[in-house]
């Protein structure tokens, strides 16, 4: 005998309905973590590049040595006349090969002669 208005299976339906929201929240948090890591590492890369420039070495190679391969793609290093080094990298998307934006950091060390 079937009871009209039964709640059987309701939890499964609610779980299926909420799964896309859970996936979206987890993906957003993961993307924020990747963006935060990119910001942190570009600062380290800028400091390494500025130290290398201060002692007469290649700032681009020094910046690449700090960054993981995924952040090296599209990295730009520029040196100004006052000795400041700016490193810019693109923030990789968690899903897909696209990039979401660019972060940069500037550092300067006095030349060591």
Steps between C-alpha positions, in 0.01 A plus 500: 500500500634841405461796735419829331740780597786268590837663565692200370788605272472866594855514641644365174315761298620779729859375478489498120355852504771636732802329335557772235506765772750299704723453194480873422599597855791254508619620158482864609699435817760307301528784246550751782777281641671483159475880462641550849789267427572688176508832690731356766738340251523805272627697800766236564592497132535880496732493801711223346518690170599823679776320693631345178493837324683662792792258462504508120317174423198433279183614683275293270679177582487580872125569484439176307693302761245603764183444299332168421470411130133596483576857608805536274278503192456862399730635772640846431804652670588865456786702646480877538786749495498534879563124537148398593383166360135428429377145446151438360327162466158388385266330747413156361139385500419193706293357216633523148812648345388864524643776717291720731714808542847623573676577826830678532750590767789744512823471698829685516839429651799731494763387247777296658834582340 
